[in-house]
């Protein structure tokens, strides 16, 4: 039985922050599933992005299985925004929403990448897909489209849209 909602968010939307701050939210960082990270566990996740790594033999099925399990346990499951994931969701009648930065705010996205430690290769690749992924996303069968404007975060947009977030107690 599916309980939670899936939100596919573009890079820098604030998925990781939400996953750390709220008990009813999980951020399923895709690189933990896509790559064999055995020899680079000491490198922060954001610094790994854009580096050449071996693809896991289980990818993408291991990611889709993790999503299926997570929606049974969490109210909100945050996932990577990629067209192939939408294809999988649509093919399997899995409902999802999309979170995307305002397409006029590439400079803010780039600044966030730099601040979180992404390398130039990752930022360059992200810039190449920034508009095409948006154009693809808005053609999809999503439930909600959350546009994150300048000085907003996914958190503030979800709160504004009355999505229930439960803070973790330390």
Backbone torsions as a table, in degrees:
resi	resn	phi	psi	omega
1	UNK	NA	131.5	-178.8
2	UNK	-91.2	127.0	178.7
3	UNK	-110.7	-46.7	-172.1
4	UNK	-81.6	171.1	175.4
5	UNK	-108.6	148.9	177.3
6	UNK	-102.2	132.7	172.2
7	UNK	-123.6	115.8	176.2
8	UNK	-89.4	116.4	-175.5
9	UNK	-116.7	137.8	175.2
10	UNK	-66.8	155.5	179.3
11	UNK	-52.7	142.5	178.3
12	UNK	77.1	7.1	179.6
13	UNK	-71.4	-21.8	-179.3
14	UNK	110.1	22.4	-179.8
15	UNK	-61.4	-46.9	-177.5
16	UNK	-62.8	-40.5	179.4
17	UNK	-61.5	-46.5	179.4
18	UNK	-61.9	-43.4	-179.2
19	UNK	-62.0	-32.4	179.6
20	UNK	-81.2	-30.0	-171.9
21	UNK	-89.9	-29.6	-171.6
22	UNK	-117.5	137.0	-176.5
23	UNK	-76.2	-21.5	-179.2
24	UNK	-97.7	14.4	-177.3
25	UNK	-127.2	138.4	172.3
26	UNK	-129.6	137.3	174.2
27	UNK	-101.4	111.5	178.3
28	UNK	-90.5	81.3	178.1
29	UNK	-55.7	114.2	-171.6
30	UNK	-65.1	-31.2	-176.5
31	UNK	-65.5	-21.5	175.5
32	UNK	-68.3	-21.5	-179.0
33	UNK	-103.4	-34.0	-173.9
34	UNK	-76.0	-35.5	-172.0
35	UNK	-114.8	154.1	169.4
36	UNK	-82.3	106.5	-175.2
37	UNK	-101.3	13.9	-173.6
38	UNK	-53.2	-45.6	-174.5
39	UNK	-88.0	0.4	-176.9
40	UNK	-129.1	22.3	-177.6
41	UNK	-59.7	-23.7	-179.5
42	UNK	-81.2	-6.3	178.3
43	UNK	-94.9	129.2	179.4
44	UNK	-55.7	146.7	-176.0
45	UNK	-54.5	-45.7	-177.1
46	UNK	-64.4	-33.7	179.1
47	UNK	-73.0	-24.0	178.8
48	UNK	-72.2	-30.4	-174.2
49	UNK	-61.8	134.1	-179.7
50	UNK	89.2	-1.6	177.1
51	UNK	-95.3	153.7	179.4
52	UNK	-73.4	121.1	179.4
53	UNK	-139.2	156.8	179.1
54	UNK	-74.0	132.1	177.9
55	UNK	-77.9	135.7	178.4
56	UNK	-66.3	141.4	178.3
57	UNK	-65.9	-22.9	-178.3
58	UNK	-84.6	-12.4	-177.1
59	UNK	-68.5	138.7	-0.1
60	UNK	-95.7	-0.2	-176.7
61	UNK	-58.3	-37.2	179.6
62	UNK	-63.9	-33.9	178.9
63	UNK	-70.9	-45.6	180.0
64	UNK	-65.0	-37.1	175.6
65	UNK	-63.9	-41.7	178.5
66	UNK	-63.8	-39.7	177.5
67	UNK	-63.0	-46.1	-179.9
68	UNK	-59.6	-39.5	178.4
69	UNK	-71.9	-40.0	-177.0
70	UNK	-65.5	-36.4	-178.3
71	UNK	-70.9	-10.4	173.9
72	UNK	-84.6	-19.6	-172.3
73	UNK	-113.9	-21.2	-174.4
74	UNK	-124.0	151.2	175.8
75	UNK	-73.0	-34.8	-176.9
76	UNK	-132.5	125.8	177.2
77	UNK	-115.8	116.4	-178.5
78	UNK	-95.9	128.5	-176.6
79	UNK	-131.0	166.7	177.4
80	UNK	-65.4	139.0	176.7
81	UNK	-92.5	109.0	177.3
82	UNK	-146.4	141.1	179.9
83	UNK	-54.3	-38.9	-178.3
84	UNK	-65.1	-28.5	176.0
85	UNK	-70.5	-38.4	176.4
86	UNK	-62.1	-40.1	177.7
87	UNK	-58.0	-45.0	-179.9
88	UNK	-63.8	-47.6	-179.8
89	UNK	-59.3	-47.5	-178.4
90	UNK	-63.0	-44.8	-179.4
91	UNK	-61.1	-32.8	-176.1
92	UNK	-104.1	15.3	178.6
93	UNK	53.5	41.7	177.9
94	UNK	-100.0	122.7	-179.3
95	UNK	-76.9	146.8	-179.7
96	UNK	-155.5	160.2	172.6
97	UNK	-119.9	167.8	-176.5
98	UNK	-125.3	137.7	173.1
99	UNK	-119.8	125.9	-175.6
100	UNK	-141.2	139.7	174.0
101	UNK	-66.1	150.2	173.4
102	UNK	-54.7	128.8	-174.2
103	UNK	-68.4	-7.3	174.8
104	UNK	-88.8	2.0	-173.6
105	UNK	-115.1	38.4	179.3
106	UNK	-56.3	-39.9	-177.4
107	UNK	-58.6	-38.3	178.6
108	UNK	-68.2	-40.5	177.1
109	UNK	-61.3	-46.0	179.9
110	UNK	-60.8	-42.6	178.9
111	UNK	-61.9	-42.1	178.0
112	UNK	-63.2	-40.4	177.6
113	UNK	-59.5	-46.7	-179.6
114	UNK	-62.7	-45.9	-177.9
115	UNK	-63.0	-29.5	-178.7
116	UNK	-94.1	0.5	172.6
117	UNK	94.9	16.8	176.7
118	UNK	-71.3	146.9	-179.2
119	UNK	-85.7	168.6	-176.2
120	UNK	-60.6	-36.5	179.7
121	UNK	-62.0	-45.5	178.8
122	UNK	-62.1	-45.9	-178.2
123	UNK	-62.9	-42.4	178.8
124	UNK	-60.6	-46.3	179.6
125	UNK	-64.6	-39.6	179.5
126	UNK	-63.2	-41.2	179.3
127	UNK	-63.3	-36.6	-179.8
128	UNK	-64.3	-30.4	-177.4
129	UNK	-102.0	-3.7	-174.1
130	UNK	-53.9	-54.3	-179.9
131	UNK	-77.5	-47.2	180.0
132	UNK	-57.6	-40.7	179.0
133	UNK	-66.0	-37.3	177.3
134	UNK	-63.5	-48.3	-179.2
135	UNK	-59.6	-38.0	176.7
136	UNK	-68.5	-45.1	-175.6
137	UNK	-58.1	-44.3	-175.3
138	UNK	-71.2	-11.0	176.3
139	UNK	-90.3	-3.6	-172.7
140	UNK	-84.8	176.3	-176.8
141	UNK	-96.5	51.2	-177.4
142	UNK	-81.2	159.4	176.0
143	UNK	-85.0	-47.5	-179.2
144	UNK	-133.7	144.2	174.1
145	UNK	-116.2	113.0	179.6
146	UNK	-101.0	110.0	177.7
147	UNK	-93.0	127.1	-177.7
148	UNK	-101.1	109.5	-178.6
149	UNK	-84.9	173.2	179.7
150	UNK	-54.5	137.6	180.0
151	UNK	66.2	16.4	172.7
152	UNK	-111.4	163.0	174.4
153	UNK	-129.2	167.1	174.5
154	UNK	-58.2	-39.2	178.6
155	UNK	-57.7	-51.2	-177.6
156	UNK	-65.5	-34.8	179.1
157	UNK	-68.9	-41.1	178.5
158	UNK	-65.9	-41.5	177.9
159	UNK	-61.6	-44.5	178.6
160	UNK	-60.3	-29.4	-179.7
161	UNK	-96.5	17.1	175.2
162	UNK	59.6	33.8	173.8
163	UNK	-85.0	128.8	-174.6
164	UNK	-75.1	122.5	176.9
165	UNK	-120.8	130.2	-178.1
166	UNK	-111.5	113.0	-178.6
167	UNK	-66.0	142.7	175.7
168	UNK	-72.7	146.3	176.0
169	UNK	-101.3	127.7	-178.5
170	UNK	-86.2	NA	NA
